[in-house]
Amino acid sequence: QVQLVESGGGLVQPGGSLRLQCAASGFTFSNYWMNWYRQAPGKERELVAGISTAGGITKYKESVKGRFTISRDNAKDTVYLQMNGLQSEDTAVYYCNRGNYWGQGTQVTVSS
């Protein structure tokens, strides 16, 4: 069955960096567009970034452009989200997504 397992979240100070990763299994990873979403307390889940099957096309939420980078390694069935210049507004649970499938999420907290 499809499984998406996120890791890499944590507590970081404003301006800091984190690298999230999502290990996928149960499907042919290289055939699917992959996304990262996030959900802050009291807010709706929102799309943060997406990446095409071979990684040649990426899309980002406007507020993270220039700070976040999505990438993938099809040999490892893994998608990454490098987050630099983190701000308090980036605090949320971050989810890996493929269509109707979701990971369990990883908490990112940006605080001094």
Buried (B, 14 or more C-beta within 10 A) or exposed (E): EEEBBBBBBEEBEEEBEBBBBBBBEEBEBEEBBBBBBBBBEEEEBEEBBBBEBEBEEBBBBEEBEEBBBBBBEBEEBBBBBBBBEBBEEBBBBBBBBBEEBBBEBBEBBBEE
